[in-house]
Amino acid sequence: MPHPLFTPYLLKGLPVKNRIVFPPVVCFGYALEDGIVTAKNVDHYRQTAAGGAGIIITEATAVLSDGRLAPFQLGIWSDAHIPGMSTIASLVKKENAISLLQIHHAGLLTNEHVSTTAKAPSADEKNPRSAELTVAEIIEIREAFINAAERAKKAGFQGVELHGAHGYLLNQFASSLFNHRTDEYGGNMEKNLKLATDIIHGIRQRCGEDFIIGYRLGANSPALEDGTIIAKHLEKAGVDLLHVSHGGSLLNLPRPPKGFDYNWIVYSGTVIKTTVSIPVIVVNEIKTQERAAWLIENNHADFTALGRPQLADPNWVNHVLNNEKINLCHQCKPKCRWFEAGALCPARKK
C-alpha cells in the first residue's frame, strides 16, 4: 500500500506528486523595500523546491506598495517584479512541483513605515491610523489583485493563492468583526464577500480556466459556522483550492472533539472539507510525517502543509520518502527564530 503522503493527486488537470505543501512563510529581511526578489529569496526557494513538496506556495506578496505588512515584503504591484518572480517559478517547475504565488494586502495591518494610514473595510477605533476605504479605493484594490495574478501567470506560476486569513484585508472584509459597512461591500455575508468574489471572477476572466485560484481561508471569521459558509461561497465563485487557517481573532475558537489529537485550526480545516467538493489543505503544528499521513489516510484533508519542519530541514520531504534522518525543528521559545530572521534558525546552522 502506498504511503498516504506520496499518493498523487490531480489538481485542475495538473499532476501533484505528493500531498505535502510548503506553505507561504515570509522570509524576514530577505527582500528589499522595492519588493524585488533578491539572491537570498532565490536561494531559499531553490532549496525549498529541491526538498520535494508537491505544492510550493511563495510567501505573501503585496499587490500594492502601500498595503504591505512590512517594508521588506516581496511585491507584485509592478511589471518590474516579474523577472525575479519568474526565477522562483522556474525553480519550482524544474523540481516538478506546482507553483502558486500568494497575493496579499494587509488592510488594517498595513505597516506604518509603508503608509501613514491603514485602509480597511471599516475604520477601527483601536487603531488611530485606520481609515475606511472608499468604493473607488476598493475597486483599485480589486484591480491590483487581478493585475497581480496576471503578472504571476506571466512569471510562470501555475496559479495564485488569495490571502483571506490572519486578519488581513480580504479576511477583514469577510468578517463581521471588522466589516461594519452598509453599502454593497458589507452588511451580510454575500456583500462581505463581494470584493473577494469580484477578484476571483476577474482573475478567471484574465488568466483563464486552467489557472489555479487558491484561497487561504480564515476559518473563524468570526466563527467556524461562518467559515463553512464562506468556503461554500468561494467554491461557487470559482476557487479551486482552499487552505484553511485562522481568521485573525481569538474569539469563538472551535473545540476539537475528544480523540481528535490536533489543534482547532487543523480541526476547522477537516470540518470545512466536509462542506465542499474542492480540495482542502490543512495546516498548523502538524509537525511529523505520522500526523500528516493520518489526516490524508482518513480523508480529513487532501493536502497537509508543514512549514517549520521544512524550514528546519529543506529536504524534509525527500528524507521522509527515502526513510532518512530528518533535521528536526528545535521548537524555539518564546518564538520561532526563523520569524526574527531566517539566518537565526538554529536547525539550519551547519
C-alpha positions in Angstrom: 0.0 0.0 0.0 1.5 3.4 -1.0 2.4 5.9 1.7 -0.6 8.3 2.2 1.7 11.3 1.8 3.0 10.1 -1.6 -0.2 9.3 -3.4 -0.5 11.5 -6.4 -3.4 14.0 -6.9 -4.8 15.7 -10.0 -5.4 19.4 -9.4 -7.2 21.1 -12.3 -5.7 18.5 -14.6 -2.2 19.0 -13.2 -0.5 16.1 -11.5 0.7 16.8 -8.0 3.4 14.4 -7.0 2.5 14.2 -3.3 0.2 15.6 -0.6 2.7 17.8 1.1 2.6 21.6 0.7 5.3 24.1 1.5 3.1 26.9 2.9 3.7 30.7 2.3 6.2 31.6 5.0 7.6 35.1 4.9 11.4 35.4 4.7 12.0 38.2 7.1 14.8 40.5 6.0 15.3 38.9 2.6 13.5 41.3 0.2 14.3 45.0 -0.1 12.0 47.9 0.1 11.3 47.8 -3.7 9.8 44.3 -3.2 12.0 42.8 -5.9 13.3 39.2 -5.4 16.8 39.0 -4.0 19.5 36.4 -4.2 18.5 35.3 -0.7 14.9 34.7 -1.9 16.1 32.7 -4.9 18.4 30.6 -2.7 15.6 29.9 -0.2 13.2 28.7 -2.9 15.9 26.8 -4.7 16.4 24.7 -1.6 12.7 24.5 -0.9 11.8 23.3 -4.4 14.6 20.7 -4.3 13.2 19.5 -1.0 10.4 17.6 -2.6 7.0 19.2 -1.7 4.2 18.7 -4.2 2.9 22.2 -4.0 5.0 25.3 -3.1 3.2 28.5 -2.2 5.5 31.5 -2.4 5.2 33.8 0.6 2.7 36.7 0.9 3.4 39.1 -1.9 2.0 42.6 -1.9 -0.4 43.7 -4.6 0.1 47.4 -3.7 3.2 49.1 -2.2 1.0 50.9 0.4 -0.7 47.7 1.6 2.4 45.8 2.8 2.7 44.1 6.1 6.4 45.2 6.3 8.8 47.2 4.3 10.8 44.1 3.2 7.8 42.3 1.8 8.0 40.9 -1.7 5.9 42.7 -4.3 3.9 42.1 -7.4 2.5 45.5 -7.9 4.7 46.3 -10.9 5.9 44.6 -14.0 9.4 45.2 -12.6 8.7 42.3 -10.2 8.1 39.7 -12.9 11.7 38.7 -13.7 12.6 37.9 -10.1 9.3 36.0 -9.6 9.9 34.2 -12.9 13.2 32.8 -11.4 11.3 31.4 -8.4 8.6 29.9 -10.6 11.1 28.2 -12.8 12.9 26.7 -9.9 9.7 25.1 -8.7 8.8 23.9 -12.1 12.2 22.3 -12.5 11.5 20.2 -9.5 8.1 19.1 -10.8 6.1 20.8 -8.2 3.0 23.0 -8.5 3.9 26.7 -8.1 1.4 29.2 -6.5 2.1 32.8 -5.6 0.2 34.1 -2.5 -1.1 37.6 -3.2 -1.8 39.9 -0.3 -3.0 43.2 1.1 -2.6 43.9 4.8 -5.5 46.3 5.3 -5.7 47.3 9.0 -2.3 45.5 9.5 -0.5 47.7 7.0 2.9 48.6 8.3 3.3 52.3 9.4 6.6 52.5 7.5 4.9 51.9 4.2 1.7 54.0 4.7 0.6 56.7 7.2 -2.9 55.2 7.0 -4.2 51.6 7.3 -7.1 51.3 4.9 -9.8 48.7 5.7 -13.5 48.0 5.1 -14.2 50.0 8.2 -12.2 52.2 10.5 -11.0 50.6 13.8 -11.5 52.8 16.9 -8.5 51.0 18.4 -6.3 52.0 15.5 -5.8 55.7 15.1 -4.1 55.1 11.7 -7.1 53.3 10.3 -9.5 54.7 7.6 -12.5 53.3 5.8 -11.9 52.5 2.1 -14.0 54.4 -0.4 -15.7 52.4 -3.1 -13.2 53.8 -5.6 -10.3 52.6 -3.5 -11.9 49.2 -3.2 -12.1 49.0 -7.0 -8.5 50.0 -7.2 -7.6 47.1 -4.8 -9.7 44.7 -6.8 -7.8 45.6 -10.0 -4.5 45.4 -8.1 -5.2 41.8 -7.1 -6.3 40.8 -10.7 -3.2 42.5 -12.2 -1.0 40.7 -9.6 -2.5 37.4 -10.7 -1.8 38.2 -14.4 1.8 39.1 -13.5 2.1 35.8 -11.6 0.9 34.0 -14.7 3.4 35.9 -16.9 6.1 34.9 -14.4 5.3 31.2 -14.9 3.3 30.5 -11.8 0.5 27.9 -12.3 -1.8 29.8 -10.0 -2.2 32.2 -7.1 -3.5 31.9 -3.5 -5.5 34.9 -2.3 -4.6 35.7 1.3 -8.0 35.7 3.0 -6.9 34.8 6.5 -4.8 36.0 9.5 -6.7 39.3 9.9 -5.5 40.8 6.6 -7.7 42.8 4.2 -9.8 40.0 2.5 -10.3 38.4 5.9 -11.4 41.8 7.3 -14.0 42.2 4.6 -15.3 38.7 5.2 -15.7 39.0 8.9 -18.4 41.0 10.7 -15.8 41.7 13.4 -14.0 44.1 11.1 -16.6 44.9 8.4 -19.3 47.3 9.5 -20.2 48.7 6.1 -23.8 49.1 5.0 -23.2 49.5 1.3 -22.6 46.9 -1.4 -19.4 45.7 0.3 -20.9 44.9 3.7 -24.0 44.1 5.8 -24.4 40.4 5.1 -22.1 37.5 4.1 -22.7 37.9 0.3 -21.9 41.6 0.5 -18.9 41.0 2.8 -17.5 38.6 0.2 -18.2 40.9 -2.8 -14.6 42.1 -3.1 -13.2 38.5 -3.0 -15.8 37.3 -5.4 -15.1 40.1 -7.9 -11.4 39.4 -7.6 -11.9 35.7 -8.3 -14.1 36.3 -11.3 -11.6 38.9 -12.6 -8.7 36.5 -12.3 -10.6 33.8 -14.0 -11.5 36.0 -16.9 -8.0 37.4 -17.2 -5.9 34.3 -16.6 -8.1 31.5 -18.0 -9.8 28.3 -16.8 -6.5 26.4 -16.4 -5.1 28.9 -13.9 -5.3 27.7 -10.3 -7.1 30.0 -7.9 -6.4 29.1 -4.3 -7.7 30.9 -1.2 -6.2 31.0 2.3 -9.3 31.0 4.4 -9.7 32.3 7.9 -11.9 29.6 9.4 -13.2 31.6 12.4 -14.4 34.7 10.6 -15.7 35.3 13.1 -16.9 31.7 13.9 -16.4 28.3 12.3 -20.0 28.3 11.1 -19.2 31.5 9.1 -16.0 29.8 7.8 -18.1 26.9 6.3 -20.4 29.4 4.7 -17.5 31.4 3.3 -15.9 28.2 2.0 -19.1 27.2 0.1 -19.4 30.7 -1.4 -15.8 30.6 -2.5 -16.2 27.2 -4.2 -19.3 28.6 -6.0 -17.3 31.7 -7.1 -14.7 29.5 -8.7 -11.9 28.9 -6.2 -10.1 25.6 -6.9 -8.2 25.0 -3.6 -8.8 26.0 0.0 -6.0 26.4 2.5 -7.7 26.7 5.9 -6.0 28.7 8.7 -7.2 31.2 11.4 -9.2 34.4 11.0 -7.1 36.8 12.9 -9.1 36.6 16.1 -9.0 34.6 19.3 -12.8 34.8 19.7 -15.2 31.9 19.0 -12.5 29.2 18.8 -14.0 25.8 17.9 -13.2 22.9 20.2 -12.0 19.7 18.6 -13.9 16.6 19.7 -12.4 14.2 22.2 -9.9 11.9 20.5 -9.0 14.4 17.7 -5.4 14.9 18.5 -4.8 18.2 16.6 -5.5 21.8 17.3 -8.5 23.9 16.5 -7.1 25.2 13.2 -6.5 21.7 11.8 -9.9 20.7 13.1 -11.5 23.6 11.3 -9.9 22.5 8.1 -11.3 19.0 8.5 -14.8 20.4 9.1 -14.6 22.7 6.1 -13.5 19.7 3.9 -16.9 18.0 4.7 -18.8 21.0 3.3 -17.0 21.5 -0.1 -16.0 19.3 -3.0 -12.8 21.2 -3.9 -9.5 20.1 -2.3 -8.6 21.4 1.1 -5.1 22.0 2.7 -4.9 21.7 6.5 -2.1 23.4 8.4 -0.7 24.3 11.8 1.5 22.3 14.1 1.2 19.0 12.3 5.0 18.6 12.5 5.5 14.9 11.8 5.0 12.6 8.9 2.8 10.3 11.0 0.5 13.1 11.9 0.3 14.4 8.3 -0.3 10.9 6.9 -3.1 10.2 9.3 -5.1 13.2 8.1 -4.7 12.1 4.5 -5.3 8.4 5.1 -8.5 9.2 7.0 -9.8 11.6 4.4 -9.7 14.6 6.7 -7.7 16.6 4.2 -6.4 16.4 0.6 -3.1 18.1 1.4 -1.1 18.9 4.6 1.1 22.0 4.9 4.1 21.7 7.1 6.0 25.0 7.5 8.5 24.8 10.3 9.6 21.2 9.6 10.5 22.2 6.1 12.2 25.4 7.3 14.3 23.4 9.7 15.1 20.8 7.1 14.5 21.9 3.4 14.9 18.2 2.4 12.2 17.1 4.8 10.0 15.5 2.1 12.8 13.7 0.4 14.1 12.4 3.8 10.6 11.1 4.6 10.3 9.5 1.2 13.7 7.8 1.5 13.3 6.9 5.2 16.3 9.1 6.1 17.1 11.1 9.2 15.3 14.4 9.5 16.9 17.5 10.8 14.2 18.4 13.4 12.9 21.9 14.2 14.2 23.0 17.7 10.8 24.4 18.7 12.5 27.6 19.9 10.9 29.6 22.7 9.4 32.1 23.2 9.0 32.3 19.4 10.4 30.8 16.3 13.9 32.2 15.5 13.1 32.0 11.7 10.5 34.7 12.2 13.2 37.0 13.5 15.4 36.3 10.6 15.9 33.1 8.6 19.6 33.0 9.3 18.9 32.7 13.0 17.2 29.4 12.7 19.4 27.0 14.8 18.3 24.0 12.9 19.7 25.5 9.7 23.1 26.3 11.1 25.8 23.9 9.9 
